[in-house]
């Protein structure tokens, strides 16, 4: 498609031909020729220019259309900000600023404003007095019949001088009937309340003005408060008063919308801005700054389609575009990436009579830079001087950013150097862009120069360090950072604990442990507490990453402090050594901590206890827990409580388990699912059945799911208590949740066997096989024990046969059951056969086996053999226990060997064992 080169001269613009009303104020007396060369598609250029040039100029008063850059109120111009043209025209000598000291000028003397004061005005000044609070009224000198105009004049002077005195006089006016239909007085009082931010009183005053005083409210009343909100950034209050204004049927003016839209633009409040903008258009009011604000808000939120809609509304509403309107339009298209449209806006802006503007060119350059179209950005940059402008600081900043996005280090560096030569200063983004390019392209010397520039600009050292680290991290070359951190900057890092900690952490995160240790060894700052916290942070960071070797390495580099060792560091290292299996090193640190007199906290006790548990030293773990119990200020958390339960269970400390359970109840700790499971599993033998059952029921009521172990424990408890209905119900519940395992079946089989319910025991075995479980050795042992004790030897032999057919190997418990049952039956040959089979399997009789044999020999009358087993046990290194001697004494007594029985009883007493009798 053909392209068109445009060369536009403002001297030849025909506004009538373009249907565009040019504001004469936009044209200089001597217009220079504007030459902006670009390539635009012919058809698009024609349509775009045609649409923009249809915007017409509407001439209205400045104070009715705009509210630009509203200054703070002062005694002279506050009224003008909220007045109409008629109000401005009626300003007279009443606005003259009088002497603050209350001295009346002599009659006939001219004031600084060129007015002559008469004697009547001088007399009126006698009602004013000065006190500690400033200008006030001598209420003894004024009468209730004072004219309304004079009252308003007094109130106006007081409002400019002292808020409290102004409100006091306002109340005097109310009590003397001076507020009827007196909108001016209410407006002045609202100014005072607005300054005081007394919004409730202001709202009440508006209601009084409308209801009690019969005032016809106008936009000036509400603009008074809206002005304060806009200056102080009170978005919610500004919106509230605007809606109140609409509720009272008051028509806003241009200033209202200008203030509100400016307020919403500062806070990027799109919701309120959209509402206010729609109200403006419904009222048929045109506020140029409101259009700009709405476009800016949408652009900031990347709602470019909606921003373009506002541009369409500007055309539809025939808005006479000012410079701000053109610039925000240009910014929208530049941010949006529609650079052709942006260039067309720039051309149209010049044709509308606006002189070349550097902001517009910078905006266009920024747009091209974001789009990485630096050829076009370069073209725009070259055209700046062609139109009589000079690139400014923002121009160079945009060019550096653009070349940075394009990853062109050479061009970015060139513009950076030229920028510095012209005396311009780069911003933080430029410096980050440059250091990023230097990191990526390996220019460490250039990076050192950039660091010097940052220091000359007095950037914060920690900010500089963060920029460098981020840049080199993104480029994957953070190992080069030590090469550029030299000189005074590096010395500052070593002297500043914040910068030092940032650098050390960055090195550690990127695997530069040796560099981190070197920095720690060279640091100059002295702060033991901060140093301990830093080392602890580094050690914990390595621990979380699983890098335990470097954690130990860092700990080894810590200076040997003469003070007490740090509790948190020592505990962390004890935990690390425990994970590494270095229990000797862990215990050494604990003993050092203990000898130093540092009191352990709850976490410290938890770590020490777990260290001993992992080392298999439960006795030492219990001693640590005893030490903890003596510290009344230690309150275990839920995790330490669970550790304590497991330790006491493993040590079979039933009394401690029961006491701990009731302590947990009193502690108020919130139980979770794991806590319920742990308590039930550990305290099954320590607590009464009713209490254990309550715990299980509470667990279900709170919606927690028991695990398989918990189900098995409760099955065992109910089975031993012969609560078979509960056993059946609980077993069905476990099956429904898919938590039944082999142990579950073994437990139920054992329960039925102990209760001699052979039918249910047999059916449970069949169900076990039906559900895909192989009959376990434990199940066979349960059946053997149950049938044997009831003397059902046929069933006993049947079970043994099934074991052989299923290739289920017997264990010590199986052989002990067989010895016991055969002994009860006086089948000594079968007992001997069992012993032979036991030895053939490579097993030797254990303590239980010997105890059973002694009992069997006693029943069979083989007393000498029973006594001989004691000698055999000792020869095999098995120490007889109480049951051994009790069975032997019982065997002797049954065979009328009473003297021998007495001797063995005396032996038991000498060994510290109590006899059964």
URBEL-V278860 format. One record per helix or strand of 3 or more residues. SS is the DSSP state (alpha for helix, beta for strand). FROM is the first residue (numbers start at 1). TO is the last residue. If there is no record, write none. Layout:
SS&FROM&TO + SS&FROM&TO
This chain:
beta&3&5 + alpha&10&12 + alpha&15&18 + alpha&24&26 + beta&39&41 + alpha&42&52 + alpha&62&65 + alpha&79&82 + alpha&85&89 + alpha&93&95 + alpha&119&127 + beta&128&131 + beta&134&137 + alpha&139&141 + alpha&148&161 + alpha&163&175 + alpha&183&196 + alpha&199&211 + alpha&219&232 + alpha&235&247 + alpha&254&267 + alpha&270&282 + alpha&288&300 + alpha&304&316 + alpha&323&336 + alpha&339&351 + alpha&358&370 + alpha&374&386 + alpha&393&405 + alpha&409&421 + alpha&428&440 + alpha&444&456 + alpha&461&474 + alpha&478&484 + alpha&487&495 + alpha&497&509 + alpha&513&522 + alpha&528&545 + alpha&548&556 + alpha&567&579 + alpha&583&595 + alpha&602&614 + alpha&618&630 + alpha&638&650 + alpha&654&667 + alpha&673&682 + alpha&689&701 + alpha&708&720 + alpha&724&736 + alpha&742&754 + alpha&758&770 + alpha&777&789 + alpha&793&805 + alpha&812&824 + alpha&828&840 + alpha&847&859 + alpha&863&875 + alpha&882&894 + alpha&898&910
